[in-house]
Amino acid sequence: MASSDSDRAGDRIPSAIKILIAGGFGAGKTTLVGAVSEITPLSTEEVMTEASLGVDDLSGVEAKTTTTVALDFGRITINDDLVLYMFGTPGQQRFWFMWEELALGALGAVVLADTRRLETCFPSVDFFERRKVPFVVAVNCFDGAYHYDEGEVREALSLNDAIPVVLCDARERASVKDVLLTLVRHVAEAMSTPVQA
């Protein structure tokens, strides 16, 4: 029996997965999306103004001069059958109202933990746990900051053993790709569907 045109490998339409990249203000979400996106990422980074003084907690990130005011967006092809669409959330509490909209249709999430301010990722962990969205915690190992190991992070965030914790450098494409592959595998396990990288 002859195969139809739509059966040819070149005509396959890859599955798309929407994922969120969340975490505290200054954790490196915009950097992570930009490091791995195969397209020029959409970024809503704006210069911080005096209006943020006394509103945004800059402790530990005093040198930060820009902030995401809506979202970051990027895309990466994992293999011939799978494309990830990444939506980075804004980190400041005053923008958390946007998370509900950004989370619609998301199959998984990366919670980016800042080694300088680990506690800033608590709201993201809580958000995804309450909504039963599979997530991984990626610990962004900032230069000069304390380097947590997986066990310390798991204990500090009260994570159960099923939630993957990985160390990463949000500036490095290979490191970020490892984080995303870990998430894809975790989502596949949650959906009971095997995925090959």
C-alpha positions in Angstrom: 0.0 0.0 0.0 1.5 3.4 -1.0 1.8 5.9 1.7 0.0 9.2 1.4 1.9 12.5 1.1 1.0 13.4 4.7 2.8 10.2 5.9 6.2 11.3 4.6 8.6 12.2 7.4 9.1 15.7 5.9 5.4 16.5 6.2 5.0 15.6 9.8 3.8 18.4 12.0 5.7 18.4 15.3 3.8 18.4 18.6 4.0 21.7 20.4 4.2 22.1 24.2 3.7 25.3 25.9 5.9 25.8 29.0 6.3 28.6 31.5 9.6 29.9 32.8 8.9 31.3 36.3 10.8 32.4 39.3 11.7 35.5 41.3 12.6 38.9 40.1 16.1 38.8 38.7 16.5 35.0 38.7 17.5 34.9 35.0 14.3 34.0 33.2 14.9 36.4 30.3 18.5 35.2 30.0 17.4 31.6 30.0 14.8 32.1 27.2 17.4 34.1 25.1 20.1 31.5 25.6 18.2 28.6 24.0 15.6 30.1 21.7 16.1 29.3 18.0 14.2 32.4 17.1 14.9 36.0 18.2 13.1 36.0 21.5 10.2 38.4 22.1 11.1 40.3 25.3 9.2 43.0 27.2 12.3 44.2 29.1 12.0 47.8 30.2 14.3 50.1 32.0 13.4 50.3 35.7 12.3 53.7 36.8 12.0 55.5 40.1 8.4 54.2 40.2 9.7 50.8 41.2 11.6 52.2 44.2 10.1 50.9 47.4 7.8 48.6 45.4 10.2 46.0 44.0 12.6 44.2 46.3 16.1 44.7 44.9 18.0 43.1 47.7 20.6 40.8 46.2 20.0 42.3 42.7 20.8 45.9 43.3 22.7 46.2 40.0 19.6 45.2 37.9 18.4 48.0 35.6 15.7 46.3 33.5 12.7 44.3 34.2 10.2 42.1 32.3 6.8 43.9 32.4 4.7 41.3 30.5 6.4 38.2 29.2 9.4 36.7 27.3 8.7 34.3 24.4 11.0 31.9 22.7 10.9 28.6 20.8 13.2 25.5 20.6 12.9 22.3 18.6 13.7 19.3 20.8 13.5 16.8 18.0 11.5 16.2 14.7 8.4 15.5 16.7 8.5 18.1 19.5 8.7 21.9 19.7 8.7 23.8 23.0 7.2 27.3 23.2 8.6 29.1 26.2 6.7 31.8 28.0 8.8 33.7 30.7 6.7 35.2 33.4 7.4 38.6 35.1 9.0 38.1 38.5 7.7 41.1 40.6 4.7 40.5 42.8 2.9 43.5 41.2 2.8 41.5 37.9 1.7 38.1 39.3 -1.9 38.7 38.1 -0.6 37.9 34.6 0.5 34.3 35.6 -3.0 32.9 35.4 -3.4 34.0 31.7 0.1 32.9 30.8 -0.5 29.5 32.4 -3.5 28.7 30.3 -2.6 25.6 28.2 0.8 25.1 29.7 1.8 21.5 30.1 4.8 22.2 32.3 7.0 24.8 33.9 10.6 25.6 34.9 10.9 27.3 38.2 14.2 29.2 38.0 15.8 29.5 41.5 18.2 32.3 42.3 21.1 31.1 44.4 21.4 34.6 45.9 17.7 34.7 47.0 16.4 31.2 47.0 13.2 32.2 48.9 12.0 34.2 45.8 11.0 31.1 44.0 8.5 30.0 46.7 5.5 31.7 45.0 6.3 29.9 41.7 6.5 26.5 43.4 3.3 27.2 45.2 1.5 28.4 42.0 2.3 25.2 40.0 1.8 22.8 42.9 -1.7 24.2 43.5 -2.6 23.9 39.8 -1.0 20.4 39.5 1.2 21.6 36.6 4.3 19.4 36.3 7.5 21.5 37.0 11.2 21.2 37.6 13.3 23.5 39.7 16.4 24.8 37.9 19.0 26.3 40.2 20.7 29.2 38.4 24.2 29.1 39.7 25.3 32.8 39.8 29.0 33.6 39.9 30.1 34.4 43.4 26.9 33.1 45.1 26.6 30.1 47.3 26.2 26.9 45.3 23.4 24.8 46.7 23.3 21.1 45.9 20.1 19.3 44.9 19.4 18.1 48.4 19.7 21.5 50.0 17.3 23.0 47.5 14.8 20.1 47.8 14.8 20.5 51.6 14.6 24.4 51.5 11.6 24.3 49.1 10.0 21.3 50.8 9.8 19.5 47.4 8.8 15.9 47.1 11.2 13.4 45.5 9.2 13.3 42.3 10.1 16.9 41.4 13.4 17.1 39.5 16.0 19.6 40.7 18.8 20.5 38.4 21.7 22.9 38.6 22.2 25.2 35.6 23.7 28.3 34.1 21.0 30.3 32.4 23.5 31.9 30.1 24.6 28.6 28.6 22.6 27.0 25.8 23.7 23.4 26.6 22.8 23.9 30.3 19.4 25.3 29.5 18.7 22.5 27.0 19.4 20.0 29.7 16.9 21.7 32.0 14.3 21.7 29.2 14.9 18.0 28.4 14.5 17.2 32.1 11.2 19.0 32.0 10.0 17.2 28.9 10.8 13.9 30.5 9.0 14.9 33.7 5.9 16.1 31.8 5.9 12.8 29.7 6.1 10.8 33.0 3.2 12.8 34.3 1.2 12.1 31.1 2.5 8.5 31.0 4.0 9.0 27.6 7.6 8.1 26.8 9.6 10.8 25.0 13.0 10.4 23.2 15.4 13.2 23.1 
